[in-house]
Amino acid sequence: MPDIQQIASSVESIRKTFEQHRYICSNQIATAVYLAFHLKKPVLIEGPPGVGKTELAKTTATMLGLPLIRLQCYEGLDESKALYEWKYGKQLLYTQVLKETLDEVLQGAKGFKESVSRLHEFGDIFFSEEFIEPRPLLKALKEEHGCVLLIDEVDKSDHEFESLLLEILSDYQVSIPEIGTVKALAEPPLVFLTSNNTREISDALKRRCLHLYIPFPDIDLEQRIIQARVPEILPELRRQLVNFIHELRGLDLKKVPAISETIDWARTLLLLHTDRLDPELVRDTLNVILKFQEDIVNVQAELTTLTSKATKI
Protein backbone atom coordinates (compact mmCIF):
# COMPACT_ATOMS: atom_id res chain seq x y z
CA MET A 1 0.00 0.00 0.00
CA PRO A 2 1.57 3.34 -1.04
CA ASP A 3 2.25 5.98 1.59
CA ILE A 4 -0.46 8.42 0.47
CA GLN A 5 0.62 11.23 2.77
CA GLN A 6 4.20 11.00 1.54
CA ILE A 7 3.15 11.00 -2.12
CA ALA A 8 0.85 14.00 -1.58
CA SER A 9 3.36 15.90 0.55
CA SER A 10 4.28 18.30 -2.26
CA VAL A 11 3.52 19.17 -5.87
CA GLU A 12 6.96 17.89 -6.90
CA SER A 13 6.39 14.57 -5.14
CA ILE A 14 3.11 14.09 -7.00
CA ARG A 15 4.70 15.00 -10.35
CA LYS A 16 7.58 12.57 -9.84
CA THR A 17 5.26 9.77 -8.72
CA PHE A 18 3.12 10.34 -11.82
CA GLU A 19 6.27 9.94 -13.93
CA GLN A 20 7.05 6.66 -12.16
CA HIS A 21 3.62 5.48 -13.34
CA ARG A 22 4.39 6.67 -16.89
CA TYR A 23 2.02 9.65 -16.75
CA ILE A 24 4.08 12.66 -17.82
CA CYS A 25 2.36 15.80 -16.62
CA SER A 26 2.93 19.52 -16.26
CA ASN A 27 3.34 21.31 -12.92
CA GLN A 28 -0.15 22.71 -13.43
CA ILE A 29 -1.66 19.20 -13.44
CA ALA A 30 0.37 18.08 -10.43
CA THR A 31 -0.67 21.24 -8.55
CA ALA A 32 -4.36 20.60 -9.27
CA VAL A 33 -4.11 17.05 -7.87
CA TYR A 34 -2.18 18.31 -4.82
CA LEU A 35 -4.86 20.95 -4.09
CA ALA A 36 -7.71 18.50 -4.68
CA PHE A 37 -6.22 16.07 -2.19
CA HIS A 38 -5.60 18.61 0.58
CA LEU A 39 -8.63 20.87 0.06
CA LYS A 40 -10.99 17.91 -0.45
CA LYS A 41 -12.42 19.52 -3.56
CA PRO A 42 -13.38 17.89 -6.86
CA VAL A 43 -11.50 18.77 -10.05
CA LEU A 44 -13.30 19.63 -13.28
CA ILE A 45 -10.89 18.74 -16.11
CA GLU A 46 -11.65 20.28 -19.48
CA GLY A 47 -9.86 20.05 -22.79
CA PRO A 48 -10.00 18.40 -26.21
CA PRO A 49 -10.55 14.64 -26.43
CA GLY A 50 -7.51 12.44 -26.02
CA VAL A 51 -5.23 14.70 -23.97
CA GLY A 52 -5.18 12.44 -20.89
CA LYS A 53 -8.12 13.66 -18.78
CA THR A 54 -9.50 10.19 -18.02
CA GLU A 55 -5.99 8.77 -17.74
CA LEU A 56 -5.20 11.35 -15.05
CA ALA A 57 -7.94 9.96 -12.79
CA LYS A 58 -6.92 6.36 -13.49
CA THR A 59 -3.26 7.04 -12.77
CA THR A 60 -4.11 8.97 -9.59
CA ALA A 61 -6.03 5.94 -8.29
CA THR A 62 -3.10 3.64 -9.10
CA MET A 63 -0.57 6.07 -7.65
CA LEU A 64 -2.44 6.40 -4.34
CA GLY A 65 -3.43 2.74 -4.16
CA LEU A 66 -7.14 3.62 -4.08
CA PRO A 67 -10.02 1.89 -5.87
CA LEU A 68 -11.27 3.66 -9.00
CA ILE A 69 -15.03 4.04 -9.33
CA ARG A 70 -16.07 5.28 -12.77
CA LEU A 71 -19.36 6.76 -13.89
CA GLN A 72 -19.61 7.16 -17.66
CA CYS A 73 -22.05 9.95 -18.44
CA TYR A 74 -24.55 10.01 -21.30
CA GLU A 75 -27.74 11.78 -22.25
CA GLY A 76 -30.64 10.63 -20.07
CA LEU A 77 -28.45 9.43 -17.17
CA ASP A 78 -30.53 9.53 -13.98
CA GLU A 79 -30.20 8.68 -10.30
CA SER A 80 -31.22 5.03 -10.77
CA LYS A 81 -28.09 4.47 -12.87
CA ALA A 82 -25.79 6.98 -11.16
CA LEU A 83 -26.80 6.90 -7.49
CA TYR A 84 -28.94 3.94 -6.42
CA GLU A 85 -31.99 1.86 -7.17
CA TRP A 86 -34.07 -0.51 -5.11
CA LYS A 87 -33.59 -4.28 -5.31
CA TYR A 88 -37.09 -4.88 -6.61
CA GLY A 89 -36.63 -8.63 -6.97
CA LYS A 90 -35.58 -8.96 -3.34
CA GLN A 91 -38.46 -6.73 -2.23
CA LEU A 92 -40.90 -8.89 -4.21
CA LEU A 93 -39.50 -12.06 -2.64
CA TYR A 94 -39.84 -10.66 0.87
CA THR A 95 -43.35 -9.47 0.07
CA GLN A 96 -44.27 -13.02 -0.92
CA VAL A 97 -42.79 -14.34 2.33
CA LEU A 98 -44.79 -11.75 4.25
CA LYS A 99 -48.01 -12.84 2.54
CA GLU A 100 -47.35 -16.45 3.49
CA THR A 101 -46.76 -15.55 7.13
CA LEU A 102 -49.44 -12.86 7.35
CA ASP A 103 -51.46 -14.74 9.96
CA GLU A 104 -48.42 -14.95 12.24
CA VAL A 105 -47.62 -11.27 11.75
CA LEU A 106 -51.14 -10.15 12.62
CA GLN A 107 -51.69 -12.66 15.39
CA GLY A 108 -52.93 -10.91 18.51
CA ALA A 109 -53.52 -7.59 16.73
CA LYS A 110 -56.60 -5.79 18.02
CA GLY A 111 -58.53 -4.03 15.32
CA PHE A 112 -57.71 -2.55 11.94
CA LYS A 113 -55.46 0.25 13.24
CA GLU A 114 -53.06 -2.07 15.06
CA SER A 115 -52.95 -4.45 12.07
CA VAL A 116 -52.01 -1.62 9.70
CA SER A 117 -49.38 -0.42 12.19
CA ARG A 118 -47.71 -3.83 12.19
CA LEU A 119 -47.69 -3.98 8.40
CA HIS A 120 -46.11 -0.51 8.24
CA GLU A 121 -43.17 -1.84 10.24
CA PHE A 122 -42.48 -4.29 7.42
CA GLY A 123 -42.88 -1.55 4.83
CA ASP A 124 -40.06 0.37 6.49
CA ILE A 125 -37.86 -2.71 6.30
CA PHE A 126 -38.45 -2.99 2.53
CA PHE A 127 -37.09 0.54 2.06
CA SER A 128 -33.92 0.20 4.10
CA GLU A 129 -30.24 0.05 3.14
CA GLU A 130 -30.48 -3.73 2.94
CA PHE A 131 -32.63 -3.34 -0.18
CA ILE A 132 -30.57 -0.63 -1.91
CA GLU A 133 -28.44 -1.41 -4.93
CA PRO A 134 -25.69 1.26 -4.85
CA ARG A 135 -24.54 2.74 -8.13
CA PRO A 136 -21.19 4.53 -8.66
CA LEU A 137 -21.94 7.75 -6.76
CA LEU A 138 -23.28 5.97 -3.67
CA LYS A 139 -20.52 3.34 -3.87
CA ALA A 140 -17.94 6.11 -3.75
CA LEU A 141 -19.49 7.61 -0.61
CA LYS A 142 -19.52 4.21 1.05
CA GLU A 143 -15.83 3.40 0.46
CA GLU A 144 -14.42 3.26 3.99
CA HIS A 145 -10.84 4.20 3.11
CA GLY A 146 -11.64 6.56 0.27
CA CYS A 147 -11.47 6.11 -3.49
CA VAL A 148 -11.04 8.00 -6.73
CA LEU A 149 -14.41 8.81 -8.30
CA LEU A 150 -14.24 9.50 -12.04
CA ILE A 151 -17.34 11.18 -13.50
CA ASP A 152 -16.37 10.88 -17.14
CA GLU A 153 -17.65 13.18 -19.91
CA VAL A 154 -20.05 15.06 -17.67
CA ASP A 155 -20.83 17.37 -20.60
CA LYS A 156 -22.73 14.50 -22.25
CA SER A 157 -25.25 14.36 -19.39
CA ASP A 158 -28.32 16.57 -18.92
CA HIS A 159 -28.55 19.67 -16.76
CA GLU A 160 -30.81 17.70 -14.40
CA PHE A 161 -27.94 15.32 -13.68
CA GLU A 162 -25.69 18.25 -12.80
CA SER A 163 -28.26 19.25 -10.16
CA LEU A 164 -28.01 15.75 -8.70
CA LEU A 165 -24.25 16.20 -8.37
CA LEU A 166 -24.37 19.49 -6.47
CA GLU A 167 -25.06 18.05 -3.01
CA ILE A 168 -22.55 15.25 -3.46
CA LEU A 169 -19.75 17.57 -4.59
CA SER A 170 -20.46 20.18 -1.91
CA ASP A 171 -20.72 18.07 1.24
CA TYR A 172 -19.92 14.53 0.09
CA GLN A 173 -23.37 13.37 1.06
CA VAL A 174 -26.66 12.56 -0.61
CA SER A 175 -30.28 12.59 0.54
CA ILE A 176 -32.32 9.44 -0.05
CA PRO A 177 -36.00 10.17 0.73
CA GLU A 178 -36.81 6.78 2.26
CA ILE A 179 -33.66 6.58 4.39
CA GLY A 180 -32.31 10.07 5.00
CA THR A 181 -28.87 11.54 4.46
CA VAL A 182 -25.99 9.24 3.57
CA LYS A 183 -22.60 10.83 4.26
CA ALA A 184 -19.15 9.80 3.13
CA LEU A 185 -17.27 7.76 5.67
CA ALA A 186 -14.00 8.92 7.26
CA GLU A 187 -12.27 9.69 3.94
CA PRO A 188 -14.33 11.36 1.17
CA PRO A 189 -13.67 10.34 -2.43
CA LEU A 190 -11.18 12.21 -4.58
CA VAL A 191 -13.41 13.32 -7.45
CA PHE A 192 -12.45 14.03 -11.06
CA LEU A 193 -15.01 15.25 -13.59
CA THR A 194 -13.99 15.35 -17.24
CA SER A 195 -15.50 17.41 -20.04
CA ASN A 196 -14.77 17.61 -23.77
CA ASN A 197 -16.53 21.00 -23.93
CA THR A 198 -19.42 19.76 -26.07
CA ARG A 199 -21.67 22.02 -23.98
CA GLU A 200 -21.24 24.63 -21.28
CA ILE A 201 -21.08 23.32 -17.72
CA SER A 202 -23.31 25.20 -15.24
CA ASP A 203 -21.82 27.88 -13.00
CA ALA A 204 -23.18 26.08 -9.91
CA LEU A 205 -21.19 22.95 -10.75
CA LYS A 206 -18.05 24.90 -11.65
CA ARG A 207 -18.15 26.78 -8.34
CA ARG A 208 -17.85 23.52 -6.44
CA CYS A 209 -14.77 22.40 -8.36
CA LEU A 210 -11.18 23.29 -8.96
CA HIS A 211 -10.70 23.94 -12.67
CA LEU A 212 -8.02 22.31 -14.78
CA TYR A 213 -7.64 22.73 -18.55
CA ILE A 214 -5.39 20.23 -20.32
CA PRO A 215 -4.40 21.35 -23.84
CA PHE A 216 -2.48 19.36 -26.42
CA PRO A 217 1.15 19.14 -25.21
CA ASP A 218 4.01 21.00 -26.81
CA ILE A 219 6.61 19.04 -28.80
CA ASP A 220 9.01 18.53 -25.88
CA LEU A 221 6.32 17.29 -23.50
CA GLU A 222 4.82 14.96 -26.11
CA GLN A 223 8.24 13.47 -26.80
CA ARG A 224 8.61 12.78 -23.07
CA ILE A 225 5.17 11.13 -23.06
CA ILE A 226 6.15 8.86 -25.98
CA GLN A 227 9.45 8.05 -24.30
CA ALA A 228 7.56 6.98 -21.15
CA ARG A 229 4.88 4.99 -22.97
CA VAL A 230 6.94 3.49 -25.80
CA PRO A 231 10.52 3.49 -24.48
CA GLU A 232 11.79 1.08 -27.14
CA ILE A 233 11.33 3.56 -30.00
CA LEU A 234 14.48 5.20 -31.37
CA PRO A 235 14.99 8.85 -30.32
CA GLU A 236 15.20 10.14 -33.92
CA LEU A 237 12.01 8.35 -34.96
CA ARG A 238 10.31 9.66 -31.82
CA ARG A 239 11.30 13.20 -32.77
CA GLN A 240 10.04 12.77 -36.33
CA LEU A 241 6.69 11.26 -35.49
CA VAL A 242 5.92 13.90 -32.85
CA ASN A 243 6.87 16.64 -35.32
CA PHE A 244 4.56 15.07 -37.91
CA ILE A 245 1.67 14.92 -35.42
CA HIS A 246 2.14 18.60 -34.62
CA GLU A 247 2.11 19.44 -38.33
CA LEU A 248 -1.23 17.60 -38.61
CA ARG A 249 -2.68 19.52 -35.66
CA GLY A 250 -2.03 22.73 -37.56
CA LEU A 251 -4.29 21.60 -40.43
CA ASP A 252 -8.04 22.04 -40.75
CA LEU A 253 -9.10 18.48 -39.92
CA LYS A 254 -12.39 17.07 -38.65
CA LYS A 255 -10.49 15.37 -35.83
CA VAL A 256 -6.86 16.15 -35.07
CA PRO A 257 -4.75 13.32 -33.61
CA ALA A 258 -4.84 13.04 -29.82
CA ILE A 259 -2.02 11.92 -27.55
CA SER A 260 -3.52 8.43 -27.45
CA GLU A 261 -3.22 8.26 -31.26
CA THR A 262 0.39 9.46 -31.12
CA ILE A 263 1.13 6.58 -28.72
CA ASP A 264 -0.69 4.09 -30.98
CA TRP A 265 1.27 5.32 -33.99
CA ALA A 266 4.57 5.01 -32.13
CA ARG A 267 3.70 1.40 -31.26
CA THR A 268 2.68 0.78 -34.89
CA LEU A 269 5.98 2.10 -36.25
CA LEU A 270 7.87 0.04 -33.70
CA LEU A 271 5.97 -3.06 -34.78
CA LEU A 272 6.89 -2.35 -38.42
CA HIS A 273 10.61 -2.17 -37.49
CA THR A 274 11.11 1.26 -39.03
CA ASP A 275 13.75 3.75 -37.97
CA ARG A 276 12.56 6.89 -39.79
CA LEU A 277 9.49 8.32 -41.49
CA ASP A 278 9.01 8.26 -45.23
CA PRO A 279 5.91 9.24 -47.28
CA GLU A 280 5.02 5.66 -48.23
CA LEU A 281 5.16 4.41 -44.65
CA VAL A 282 3.12 7.37 -43.42
CA ARG A 283 0.50 6.80 -46.16
CA ASP A 284 0.14 3.14 -45.15
CA THR A 285 -0.37 3.99 -41.46
CA LEU A 286 -2.43 7.20 -41.63
CA ASN A 287 -5.52 5.27 -40.52
CA VAL A 288 -3.91 4.84 -37.10
CA ILE A 289 -3.82 8.58 -36.41
CA LEU A 290 -6.69 9.91 -38.56
CA LYS A 291 -10.23 8.63 -38.04
CA PHE A 292 -12.08 10.22 -40.97
CA GLN A 293 -11.51 9.25 -44.60
CA GLU A 294 -11.95 12.89 -45.61
CA ASP A 295 -9.00 13.84 -43.38
CA ILE A 296 -6.89 11.00 -44.77
CA VAL A 297 -7.53 12.10 -48.36
CA ASN A 298 -6.68 15.74 -47.58
CA VAL A 299 -3.46 14.81 -45.77
CA GLN A 300 -2.36 12.42 -48.53
CA ALA A 301 -2.32 15.36 -50.95
CA GLU A 302 0.31 17.08 -48.78
CA LEU A 303 2.11 13.99 -47.52
CA THR A 304 5.53 14.63 -49.07
CA THR A 305 5.68 18.20 -47.74
CA LEU A 306 4.51 17.23 -44.26
CA THR A 307 6.95 14.32 -44.03
CA SER A 308 9.81 16.51 -45.22
CA LYS A 309 9.04 19.10 -42.52
CA ALA A 310 8.82 16.45 -39.83
CA THR A 311 12.10 14.75 -40.73
CA LYS A 312 14.33 17.78 -41.27
CA ILE A 313 17.01 18.37 -38.63
C-alpha positions as CSV (number, residue, x, y, z in Angstrom):
1,M,0.0,0.0,0.0
2,P,1.6,3.3,-1.0
3,D,2.2,6.0,1.6
4,I,-0.5,8.4,0.5
5,Q,0.6,11.2,2.8
6,Q,4.2,11.0,1.5
7,I,3.1,11.0,-2.1
8,A,0.9,14.0,-1.6
9,S,3.4,15.9,0.5
10,S,4.3,18.3,-2.3
11,V,3.5,19.2,-5.9
12,E,7.0,17.9,-6.9
13,S,6.4,14.6,-5.1
14,I,3.1,14.1,-7.0
15,R,4.7,15.0,-10.3
16,K,7.6,12.6,-9.8
17,T,5.3,9.8,-8.7
18,F,3.1,10.3,-11.8
19,E,6.3,9.9,-13.9
20,Q,7.0,6.7,-12.2
21,H,3.6,5.5,-13.3
22,R,4.4,6.7,-16.9
23,Y,2.0,9.6,-16.7
24,I,4.1,12.7,-17.8
25,C,2.4,15.8,-16.6
26,S,2.9,19.5,-16.3
27,N,3.3,21.3,-12.9
28,Q,-0.2,22.7,-13.4
29,I,-1.7,19.2,-13.4
30,A,0.4,18.1,-10.4
31,T,-0.7,21.2,-8.6
32,A,-4.4,20.6,-9.3
33,V,-4.1,17.0,-7.9
34,Y,-2.2,18.3,-4.8
35,L,-4.9,20.9,-4.1
36,A,-7.7,18.5,-4.7
37,F,-6.2,16.1,-2.2
38,H,-5.6,18.6,0.6
39,L,-8.6,20.9,0.1
40,K,-11.0,17.9,-0.4
41,K,-12.4,19.5,-3.6
42,P,-13.4,17.9,-6.9
43,V,-11.5,18.8,-10.0
44,L,-13.3,19.6,-13.3
45,I,-10.9,18.7,-16.1
46,E,-11.7,20.3,-19.5
47,G,-9.9,20.0,-22.8
48,P,-10.0,18.4,-26.2
49,P,-10.6,14.6,-26.4
50,G,-7.5,12.4,-26.0
51,V,-5.2,14.7,-24.0
52,G,-5.2,12.4,-20.9
53,K,-8.1,13.7,-18.8
54,T,-9.5,10.2,-18.0
55,E,-6.0,8.8,-17.7
56,L,-5.2,11.4,-15.1
57,A,-7.9,10.0,-12.8
58,K,-6.9,6.4,-13.5
59,T,-3.3,7.0,-12.8
60,T,-4.1,9.0,-9.6
61,A,-6.0,5.9,-8.3
62,T,-3.1,3.6,-9.1
63,M,-0.6,6.1,-7.6
64,L,-2.4,6.4,-4.3
65,G,-3.4,2.7,-4.2
66,L,-7.1,3.6,-4.1
67,P,-10.0,1.9,-5.9
68,L,-11.3,3.7,-9.0
69,I,-15.0,4.0,-9.3
70,R,-16.1,5.3,-12.8
71,L,-19.4,6.8,-13.9
72,Q,-19.6,7.2,-17.7
73,C,-22.1,10.0,-18.4
74,Y,-24.5,10.0,-21.3
75,E,-27.7,11.8,-22.3
76,G,-30.6,10.6,-20.1
77,L,-28.5,9.4,-17.2
78,D,-30.5,9.5,-14.0
79,E,-30.2,8.7,-10.3
80,S,-31.2,5.0,-10.8
81,K,-28.1,4.5,-12.9
82,A,-25.8,7.0,-11.2
83,L,-26.8,6.9,-7.5
84,Y,-28.9,3.9,-6.4
85,E,-32.0,1.9,-7.2
86,W,-34.1,-0.5,-5.1
87,K,-33.6,-4.3,-5.3
88,Y,-37.1,-4.9,-6.6
89,G,-36.6,-8.6,-7.0
90,K,-35.6,-9.0,-3.3
91,Q,-38.5,-6.7,-2.2
92,L,-40.9,-8.9,-4.2
93,L,-39.5,-12.1,-2.6
94,Y,-39.8,-10.7,0.9
95,T,-43.4,-9.5,0.1
96,Q,-44.3,-13.0,-0.9
97,V,-42.8,-14.3,2.3
98,L,-44.8,-11.7,4.2
99,K,-48.0,-12.8,2.5
100,E,-47.4,-16.5,3.5
101,T,-46.8,-15.5,7.1
102,L,-49.4,-12.9,7.3
103,D,-51.5,-14.7,10.0
104,E,-48.4,-15.0,12.2
105,V,-47.6,-11.3,11.7
106,L,-51.1,-10.2,12.6
107,Q,-51.7,-12.7,15.4
108,G,-52.9,-10.9,18.5
109,A,-53.5,-7.6,16.7
110,K,-56.6,-5.8,18.0
111,G,-58.5,-4.0,15.3
112,F,-57.7,-2.6,11.9
113,K,-55.5,0.3,13.2
114,E,-53.1,-2.1,15.1
115,S,-53.0,-4.5,12.1
116,V,-52.0,-1.6,9.7
117,S,-49.4,-0.4,12.2
118,R,-47.7,-3.8,12.2
119,L,-47.7,-4.0,8.4
120,H,-46.1,-0.5,8.2
121,E,-43.2,-1.8,10.2
122,F,-42.5,-4.3,7.4
123,G,-42.9,-1.6,4.8
124,D,-40.1,0.4,6.5
125,I,-37.9,-2.7,6.3
126,F,-38.4,-3.0,2.5
127,F,-37.1,0.5,2.1
128,S,-33.9,0.2,4.1
129,E,-30.2,0.1,3.1
130,E,-30.5,-3.7,2.9
131,F,-32.6,-3.3,-0.2
132,I,-30.6,-0.6,-1.9
133,E,-28.4,-1.4,-4.9
134,P,-25.7,1.3,-4.8
135,R,-24.5,2.7,-8.1
136,P,-21.2,4.5,-8.7
137,L,-21.9,7.8,-6.8
138,L,-23.3,6.0,-3.7
139,K,-20.5,3.3,-3.9
140,A,-17.9,6.1,-3.7
141,L,-19.5,7.6,-0.6
142,K,-19.5,4.2,1.1
143,E,-15.8,3.4,0.5
144,E,-14.4,3.3,4.0
145,H,-10.8,4.2,3.1
146,G,-11.6,6.6,0.3
147,C,-11.5,6.1,-3.5
148,V,-11.0,8.0,-6.7
149,L,-14.4,8.8,-8.3
150,L,-14.2,9.5,-12.0
151,I,-17.3,11.2,-13.5
152,D,-16.4,10.9,-17.1
153,E,-17.6,13.2,-19.9
154,V,-20.0,15.1,-17.7
155,D,-20.8,17.4,-20.6
156,K,-22.7,14.5,-22.3
157,S,-25.2,14.4,-19.4
158,D,-28.3,16.6,-18.9
159,H,-28.5,19.7,-16.8
160,E,-30.8,17.7,-14.4
161,F,-27.9,15.3,-13.7
162,E,-25.7,18.3,-12.8
163,S,-28.3,19.3,-10.2
164,L,-28.0,15.8,-8.7
165,L,-24.2,16.2,-8.4
166,L,-24.4,19.5,-6.5
167,E,-25.1,18.1,-3.0
168,I,-22.6,15.2,-3.5
169,L,-19.8,17.6,-4.6
170,S,-20.5,20.2,-1.9
171,D,-20.7,18.1,1.2
172,Y,-19.9,14.5,0.1
173,Q,-23.4,13.4,1.1
174,V,-26.7,12.6,-0.6
175,S,-30.3,12.6,0.5
176,I,-32.3,9.4,0.0
177,P,-36.0,10.2,0.7
178,E,-36.8,6.8,2.3
179,I,-33.7,6.6,4.4
180,G,-32.3,10.1,5.0
181,T,-28.9,11.5,4.5
182,V,-26.0,9.2,3.6
183,K,-22.6,10.8,4.3
184,A,-19.2,9.8,3.1
185,L,-17.3,7.8,5.7
186,A,-14.0,8.9,7.3
187,E,-12.3,9.7,3.9
188,P,-14.3,11.4,1.2
189,P,-13.7,10.3,-2.4
190,L,-11.2,12.2,-4.6
191,V,-13.4,13.3,-7.4
192,F,-12.4,14.0,-11.1
193,L,-15.0,15.2,-13.6
194,T,-14.0,15.3,-17.2
195,S,-15.5,17.4,-20.0
196,N,-14.8,17.6,-23.8
197,N,-16.5,21.0,-23.9
198,T,-19.4,19.8,-26.1
199,R,-21.7,22.0,-24.0
200,E,-21.2,24.6,-21.3
201,I,-21.1,23.3,-17.7
202,S,-23.3,25.2,-15.2
203,D,-21.8,27.9,-13.0
204,A,-23.2,26.1,-9.9
205,L,-21.2,23.0,-10.7
206,K,-18.1,24.9,-11.6
207,R,-18.1,26.8,-8.3
208,R,-17.9,23.5,-6.4
209,C,-14.8,22.4,-8.4
210,L,-11.2,23.3,-9.0
211,H,-10.7,23.9,-12.7
212,L,-8.0,22.3,-14.8
213,Y,-7.6,22.7,-18.5
214,I,-5.4,20.2,-20.3
215,P,-4.4,21.3,-23.8
216,F,-2.5,19.4,-26.4
217,P,1.2,19.1,-25.2
218,D,4.0,21.0,-26.8
219,I,6.6,19.0,-28.8
220,D,9.0,18.5,-25.9
221,L,6.3,17.3,-23.5
222,E,4.8,15.0,-26.1
223,Q,8.2,13.5,-26.8
224,R,8.6,12.8,-23.1
225,I,5.2,11.1,-23.1
226,I,6.1,8.9,-26.0
227,Q,9.5,8.1,-24.3
228,A,7.6,7.0,-21.2
229,R,4.9,5.0,-23.0
230,V,6.9,3.5,-25.8
231,P,10.5,3.5,-24.5
232,E,11.8,1.1,-27.1
233,I,11.3,3.6,-30.0
234,L,14.5,5.2,-31.4
235,P,15.0,8.9,-30.3
236,E,15.2,10.1,-33.9
237,L,12.0,8.3,-35.0
238,R,10.3,9.7,-31.8
239,R,11.3,13.2,-32.8
240,Q,10.0,12.8,-36.3
241,L,6.7,11.3,-35.5
242,V,5.9,13.9,-32.9
243,N,6.9,16.6,-35.3
244,F,4.6,15.1,-37.9
245,I,1.7,14.9,-35.4
246,H,2.1,18.6,-34.6
247,E,2.1,19.4,-38.3
248,L,-1.2,17.6,-38.6
249,R,-2.7,19.5,-35.7
250,G,-2.0,22.7,-37.6
251,L,-4.3,21.6,-40.4
252,D,-8.0,22.0,-40.8
253,L,-9.1,18.5,-39.9
254,K,-12.4,17.1,-38.7
255,K,-10.5,15.4,-35.8
256,V,-6.9,16.1,-35.1
257,P,-4.8,13.3,-33.6
258,A,-4.8,13.0,-29.8
259,I,-2.0,11.9,-27.6
260,S,-3.5,8.4,-27.5
261,E,-3.2,8.3,-31.3
262,T,0.4,9.5,-31.1
263,I,1.1,6.6,-28.7
264,D,-0.7,4.1,-31.0
265,W,1.3,5.3,-34.0
266,A,4.6,5.0,-32.1
267,R,3.7,1.4,-31.3
268,T,2.7,0.8,-34.9
269,L,6.0,2.1,-36.3
270,L,7.9,0.0,-33.7
271,L,6.0,-3.1,-34.8
272,L,6.9,-2.3,-38.4
273,H,10.6,-2.2,-37.5
274,T,11.1,1.3,-39.0
275,D,13.8,3.7,-38.0
276,R,12.6,6.9,-39.8
277,L,9.5,8.3,-41.5
278,D,9.0,8.3,-45.2
279,P,5.9,9.2,-47.3
280,E,5.0,5.7,-48.2
281,L,5.2,4.4,-44.7
282,V,3.1,7.4,-43.4
283,R,0.5,6.8,-46.2
284,D,0.1,3.1,-45.2
285,T,-0.4,4.0,-41.5
286,L,-2.4,7.2,-41.6
287,N,-5.5,5.3,-40.5
288,V,-3.9,4.8,-37.1
289,I,-3.8,8.6,-36.4
290,L,-6.7,9.9,-38.6
291,K,-10.2,8.6,-38.0
292,F,-12.1,10.2,-41.0
293,Q,-11.5,9.3,-44.6
294,E,-12.0,12.9,-45.6
295,D,-9.0,13.8,-43.4
296,I,-6.9,11.0,-44.8
297,V,-7.5,12.1,-48.4
298,N,-6.7,15.7,-47.6
299,V,-3.5,14.8,-45.8
300,Q,-2.4,12.4,-48.5
301,A,-2.3,15.4,-51.0
302,E,0.3,17.1,-48.8
303,L,2.1,14.0,-47.5
304,T,5.5,14.6,-49.1
305,T,5.7,18.2,-47.7
306,L,4.5,17.2,-44.3
307,T,6.9,14.3,-44.0
308,S,9.8,16.5,-45.2
309,K,9.0,19.1,-42.5
310,A,8.8,16.4,-39.8
311,T,12.1,14.7,-40.7
312,K,14.3,17.8,-41.3
313,I,17.0,18.4,-38.6
